[in-house]
Amino acid sequence: MARALVTGITGFAGRHLARALGEDAHELFGLVRHAASPPGQPSPGSWSVPARDRAEDDAGFTPIVGDISERASLERAFLECRPDWIFHLAGRAFVPESWERPEEHLLVNLLGTLNVLEAARRAAAGARIVLAGSGEVYGFSVQSGVPVDEQTLCQPSTPYAVSKLAADLLGLDYHRRYGLQVVRLRLFNHTGPGQRADFVLPSFARQIALIETGAAPPRISVGDLDVERVFTDVRDVARAYVAAARGGQAGACYNVGRSPSYRVRELLGKLLARARVAIEIVVDPARLRPGQVRSIECDPRRFMGDTGWAPAVPIDRTLEDLLDHWRRQAAQGEEKDR
């Protein structure tokens, strides 16, 4: 039975990955910064994210103290739990924020990855290491309507993307130089229950939920609805992480995402069709991004061929679960963005 350690286990994708690993009866460890248990949880032993902060499908895990900014703490954690699989998900992930705090994105995403790799080299050299990268690394090379494969030139267009590409290449270097079993995933947009409302579909779902409770007027603020983007269910992405650990080729990079893409207008229409009240659409100029690529397509065939992974969650279920999540949040008065 594989022993798995996940950094960023309390984040959006990390929680769903914990569930996916739990279903396969893996021994699961989650990196946490402090030894104290979360509020209302016993200590020591396995615990889940506190109810207010967790996705609906969290699984329990055994906490192990460590911080990706402190290499020594990672070495101690790896020596303690002796992982067969390391999933490195911790990092900064909100692209627009990287323009405001570029240093923070580089420190966390690049140096954090360096610390994970170096600690693994010293304390868990035989582990499979799955790095959570991003399709944002292709940046300026993306052409509207042209599927992006792994041969597409990487030309990052944001500080976030620069940090993720640097971390990606660092993983390749550690594989070639030290023989670490690093698998690099380049993940395109994924969404689902538990995602923060900074992102487009959770933003729509949250606004609808608040309108239904009467906490907001019957108007939904939107940006450009006619762009096409990749939207993969986070539960499919969680399965992709596991598939990468099992069957990905060490040293390889893989695009992960659903194909074809969806027009944002179509998905908003599906959400509004599920709304319990009539809602007006209002374009907010602050949400518009002039000059953006109209259509982004992911080509995941390399990953599907090597691992057998394929998206399985229908988009309608993703939207239904996303809306139900925000309805529960609204009903509990939890209106704060997550």
C-alpha positions, 0 to 999 in steps of 0.5 A: 500500500502506497504511503502518500504525502500531500503539500497543500492538502487543505487547499481546493484541489488538495482536499479533493485529492485527499478524497481520491487517495482515501478511496484507494485506501492509501496511507495519507499524510498532509503537510501542515505548518503547526503541530496543533490540531484544528479547532474542535479536532482531537490531537494527535491523530487523523483529522479533516479540515474544519467544517466551515473551511472544507469541501464537501468531500474531504477525507481524513489524513494524518498531519505531519508538520512541515513548511515548504519555505523551510527545507529542514522541516520537509526533510524531517517530515519525509524521514518521518512518514517515508512517502512512496508518493509526494504530491506537491500542490502547495503554492500561490494560484490566483493569476491576477494577484501575481501582478500585485505580489510577484515576489511572493509568487516566485518565493512560494512557487519556485523556492517552495518547489526547490525545497520540496525537491531538495528535501526529497533528494536527501530524505525520500529519493525513491518517491514518485513526485507529482508537481502541480504545474499550470497550463498558464506556462504557454502564455503568449504562444496560445493561439485562439482555437489551436489546441495546446500540446506539450510541444507548444513553446512556453512563453509565460505572460504573468509573474504567476506563469513565470514562477510555475514554468521555473518550478516545472523546469526545476523538476526536470533538472532534478530528474535528469541530474539526480534521477528523482522520479518527477512527473510534471503536470500542466493543469488547465482551469479546473473548478468544482465545489470548494473553489474560491469565488475569485474564479469565474464559475464559483463567482457566478454560483455564489452570486446566484445563491445570494440572490436566491436568499434575498441577500443580493439584488437580482443582478449578476455581474459578469465579464466577457462571456464569449471567451472559451476556456478549459473547465475540468471538474476538480474531482477529475483533476484529483484522479489525474494526480493519482494516475500520474503517480501510478503511470506517468513517465518520470521526467515527462510533462503532461497537459491535463484538461478537458477537451473541447473547451466551453464558452463562458456564456453557455455555462452561465446559461446553464447555471441561470437555468438552475436559478430559482429566481429571474436574474438580470445579467450586467456586464462589469467593465472591471471584469473585462480583460482587453486583448485576451485570447478568445479561445483556449484549447487543451490537448491532453492526449499524451497524458491520456495515452500514458495513464489511461486517465479521461475526464468522467464528471459531466459539466452539468454535474460540476455546475450543479454541485458548484451551485449547491455548494454555494447555496449551502454557504449562503444558507449558513450566512457564510458569504465571505469569499473562500 
